[in-house]
Amino acid sequence: MITVMGATGNTGRKITAALLAAGEDVRALGRDRTKLAALADAGAEVRAGDAGDPTFLAEAFRGADAVYALLPVDLAAPDYHTHQSQVGEATVASVRAAGVRHVVVLSSIGAEVPSGTGFITSLHRQEARWRALADEGVVDVLLLRPGAFYESFRAALPVIAQEGVNADAVAPDVRIPMVATADIAAAAAAALVARDWQGVEVRELVGPRDLSYAEATSILGTALGRPDLAYVQLPYGEMTQVLIGAGLSADVARHAVEMARAFNDGLIRTTGARRLDAPTPFEDVAAELAAAVPAA
Ligand SMILES: NC(=O)c1ccc[n+]([C@@H]2O[C@H](COP(=O)([O-])OP(=O)(O)OC[C@H]3O[C@@H](n4cnc5c(N)ncnc54)[C@H](OP(=O)(O)O)[C@@H]3O)[C@@H](O)[C@H]2O)c1
C-alpha cells in the first residue's frame, strides 16, 4: 500500500491515478472531502486531514510500503518558512512513527542552495530533515527535484484575460528548466512501485528544453489564439504589490519575488544529479491550459 500526500493536487492526483492503474492499493490524502470523493470512486482509500497534524499523518502513513511526501504551499501564510517548517517536521516525524521505509519527496531544482531562493529555501530545509532521518538508517529517501511546473502558467491566465499581456518579475530571456506535472507523476509513481534506491538519492526532472518566459508566453499565446501575446517584466517591488493585491500574504509575495530574482541571477539551475529527462513539451500543456479557459 502506498500513501500519497496532496492527492487532490497537481502531482498527487496524477500519481494516484497512475498507481491505481498499475494495480497498487493507494491511500490518498487531502483536506477537501468533496475532491477526495472522486479519488474514492476511482478505487483509492481516502483520508481527510491537515498535514500539520502529526497524529493524522502517522495514522495515514501506518502500514504503507512507501509514501509520496510534499510540502503543501499556503499562499496566505503570514510567515511562509515557519509554516513550511511546521508541516515539514510533522511529515518527517510521522514517517518515523509509522515505520515507513521508502519515501519519494517532491522537492525542486535549486534545493541544494541554502537561502535566497524564495519558496525553494523551505525545500532545502526539508531535504535536510529527510537526509537526517536517512542518515539514521531509518528510511530510504528519493529527493525528486523537478524544474518549474508548466502548469504554474495557469495562474497567468486571469491576468492575460484582463490585461492582454503576461507579466512577472522573471527576465524575459532567462531560460528556466521546466517540466510537466504528468512527467513528475510518472517518475514518482514508478519510483514508489520500484523502491529501487537506498539511503538518499537525488533525481532532477526537467522537460525537453529550458524555456524563457518570453518563449513560454508566445507558446501559450498561440494556444490561446493570441499569437502576438506579449510578456512584460515587472520591477520586483511592483510585482510584490501585484501579488499582495491578488491575495497572497506579504511574506509569501516577498518569497515569490525572491524566487524570480534567483532565476534571473542564475542561482536556481540544474546540477546534473541523475538528470531524468521528461518528454512532454510545453506546447502540450499550453494546449490543455488554453482548452480549460471558458469561452468569452
Ligand atoms: N509550482 C512549481 O513550479 C513547483 C516547482 C517545484 C516544486 N514545487 C513544489 O511542489 C509542491 C506542491 O505540489 P503540487 O503542485 O502537486 O500540489 P498542489 O497542486 O499545490 O496541491 C496541494 C495539495 O496538498 C493539499 N493540501 C494543501 N494544504 C494542505 C494542508 N494544510 N494539509 C493537508 N493537505 C493540504 C491540497 O489538498 P486540498 O484539495 O485540500 O487543497 C492538494 O492536494 C510544493 O512543495 C512546491 O514548493 C512546485
The ligand as a Gaussian input file, in Angstrom:
#p B3LYP/6-31G(d) Opt

LIG

0 1
 N        4.848000      25.113000      -8.892000
 C        6.107000      24.829000      -9.239000
 O        6.608000      25.286000     -10.286000
 C        6.928000      23.935000      -8.349000
 C        8.201000      23.541000      -8.771000
 C        8.951000      22.691000      -7.948000
 C        8.426000      22.274000      -6.733000
 N        7.174000      22.693000      -6.340000
 C        6.648000      22.237000      -5.061000
 O        5.518000      21.402000      -5.318000
 C        4.724000      21.342000      -4.132000
 C        3.258000      21.443000      -4.498000
 O        2.923000      20.270000      -5.232000
 P        1.628000      20.197000      -6.151000
 O        1.675000      21.349000      -7.136000
 O        1.484000      18.830000      -6.639000
 O        0.478000      20.483000      -5.100000
 P       -0.767000      21.478000      -5.242000
 O       -1.389000      21.337000      -6.591000
 O       -0.324000      22.826000      -4.770000
 O       -1.798000      20.834000      -4.224000
 C       -1.564000      20.781000      -2.842000
 C       -2.146000      19.503000      -2.311000
 O       -1.917000      19.472000      -0.904000
 C       -3.163000      19.529000      -0.227000
 N       -3.021000      20.459000       0.888000
 C       -2.832000      21.794000       0.859000
 N       -2.667000      22.277000       2.100000
 C       -2.784000      21.216000       2.930000
 C       -2.726000      21.055000       4.328000
 N       -2.513000      22.103000       5.152000
 N       -2.912000      19.830000       4.843000
 C       -3.140000      18.757000       4.046000
 N       -3.195000      18.838000       2.718000
 C       -3.019000      20.052000       2.170000
 C       -4.164000      20.014000      -1.227000
 O       -5.407000      19.484000      -0.838000
 P       -6.802000      20.303000      -0.898000
 O       -7.522000      19.707000      -2.048000
 O       -7.417000      20.010000       0.386000
 O       -6.452000      21.764000      -1.088000
 C       -3.636000      19.393000      -2.509000
 O       -3.966000      18.028000      -2.580000
 C        5.224000      22.476000      -3.227000
 O        6.021000      21.931000      -2.205000
 C        6.066000      23.322000      -4.171000
 O        7.071000      24.019000      -3.468000
 C        6.422000      23.498000      -7.133000

